[in-house]
């Protein structure tokens, strides 16, 4: 098992450095979260969540909420993070799936990086049938976004989310709930790398002087 302790300590320091680097909160979303995040989640809360949904959260994410924090002053009580921040632990799990969230959250994730648009369209085709029932629509939606935990809002219909299982477990993926456009995976190896890169780009001045709208998306 990877020891994330050094990275957790690094993120704690960089969160303060980022706040100092962006005193005027010019980075997109910073005016809402103001680089604040509340006290960490307890191990008992995490265990209860995993037991209820019958899943195993990625260690990188668990280390974050256990050691950095959860909740904040941003949109939907999100704490400091990219765009409008990171959702409070255990909240807004139905941001992608409407219906039987408990059943679909443990589904195998169907998403992967650089999915061809043709393949994505084939996955969506059943959703556009004229005779589709509400129940079938919920089931298909749950299969499409199964195994994906919503992480936070980017504004409008865009969110960032966490892959819960499979070969991309722990990776952050950017999704559009409105247009249902293909998923856009972050280039980072896991949630902590993604979060720390956000801080690095603030500290360096990159996100302060250049539009951050596409942070965490592939370069091409």
N, C-alpha and C positions, 0 to 999 in steps of 0.2 A: 504494500500500500504506500502511496506517495505521501511524504510528510510535507504538508502545505504550510507549516508553521512559519518558515522564513518569509514566504510570500505574503502571508497574512500580516506579519509585522511590517513588511514593506508597504502594503496597501494602507495600513493605518497611518503611517507617516506621510504617504503621498496624498491621502485624502486631505490632510491639513495643508500640505504644500499647494495642492490644487486650489483650495479655498483662498489662500493668500495670493496665488497667481491670477485669480479671476475675482478680485475684490468687488468689481462692479457687476458680477454675474452676467457677463456677456455671452457665455456659452449657452447654447440652446437648452432650455429647461432649468438652468441654474437659478433663475429668478424664482422658480417654484420650490425646488428642494433646498436651495441655499447651502448645499454641501453638508446637510445635516442628516444624520441617521440615528435612530433611537437605540435603546439597549438591545443586546443580542437575544436571540431566541434560546429557550432551554432545550436540553437534550430530550426531556420528557415530551415537549411539544412536537419535536421532530419525530420521535418514536410513535406518538399517537397518530400523527399525520400519515406516516408510512403504513402503519397497521390499518388505518381506516381505508386508505386507497389501495392497499396491497401492492405497494411499490417500494423500490429502494432508490432514494434520491442520490444523484451524483455527489461524491465526496467533496468535490470542489465547491459546490453550492452549499452543502451542509456546513462546511468549514466557515464559509462567509457569514451565514446567518447565526452561527454559534459564536463567532469571534468578532465580527465587525458590527453587525446590528441588523435591525429590521424596523419597519415603519418609519414615518417621517412626516414632513409638512407639505409634501408635494401632492400632485393629483392622486386621488384615491388613497391618500395617506402613504404615498410612496416615499422611500428614503433615497438619499443621494445615489445617483447613478446616471448612466447615459440617457439622453432625452429627458423624459419626465421622471426618471428614477426607477427604483426597484420596488415592486409591489410588496406590501407587508407579507411576512411568511404565512402561508396557509390561506390567503385571501385571493379572490378573483381567479380561482382555478377554472371557472366556467367562462372565461373571456374568449375562448375559442370554440368550446363545445357547449351546446344548449341541449339539455336532456340528461341522460344518464352519465354524468361526469365520472362517477366512481368506476363505471364499467370501462369507459373509453380511455381514461388516464393510464390504465395499465396495459392498453393495447400496444402491440409492436409498432414502433414508429416507421412510417412509410417514407419519410422525408430524407433526402440526401443532397449533398452539394452538387451544383451544376446539373440539376435534373433537366433533361431536354424539354423544351416547351411542348413538343408533340406528346411526350409521355405524360406531362402534367395535364394537358388537355384531355387525354384519355381517362385520367383519374377523375376529372371533373365532369365528363360527359353525362354520367347518370344523374347528376344533380339538376340538369337542364331538361329532363324529360317532362313533357306536358302532364303526364299522368302520375307523377311522383307524389306520394303521400307525405304528410308531415313526419310521420314515423320513419319512413324510408329516408327522408332528407336528414333527419337527426342521426340515423344510423350511419349513413354515408359520410356525413360531416365528422362523426366520431371516429370513423375509420381513417379518414384523411388526416385528421389532427390528433389521432390517438398517440399516446406516449409523449406528448408535448405539454410542458408546464409553462403557462404564461408568466412572464417576468416583469413586464412593464409597458407603459404606453409611449409611443413616439408621436402621438397626435393623430387626429383623424382616425382612420381605420388601421393604422400601422402599429404593430407591437413587436417587442423582442421576446423570445421564448427559449426554453431549455429542453434539449432532447433528453429523455429519461431512460432510454434503453437502446440496445443495438450498438453497431460499430461507431456511432457518432454520439454516444452517451456523454453528456457534459458539455456538448457544443452549444453555442448560442445561434439561433436562427431568427431571421427577420421575416415577418409575415404580414400580409395585407388581407385583413378580414373582409374588406369591402369588394375590391376588384378580384380577389382570389388569384392574384398573380403568383408565379412560381416562387417557392421559398428562396431566400437569399441568406446563405450561411456566412457567419463571420469567419474571417481567416484564422482566428485564434484557436488554440488547441482545446481550451476549456473556458468555463465561466470566469474563473479568476484571472486568466490571461487577458480575456476580453475586458474585464473591469479595470485591470491595472493599465492596459494600453489606453483606455479612456483617460485615466488620470495622467499618464505620461504625455498625452497629446495636449492636455490642458496646461500642465507644468511647462512644457516646451514652448507654449504660446500658439501652437498650431490651431487649436479649436477656438482660441480667443479672437484670432484675427481672420480666420477663414470659416465660411459656413460649415457647421458640423452636421448638416442634415443627413449625410450618408455615413456617419461614423459606424464602424463595425460591419460594413458591407464589403464585398469583394472589390478589389481595385479595378477589375475589368467586367 
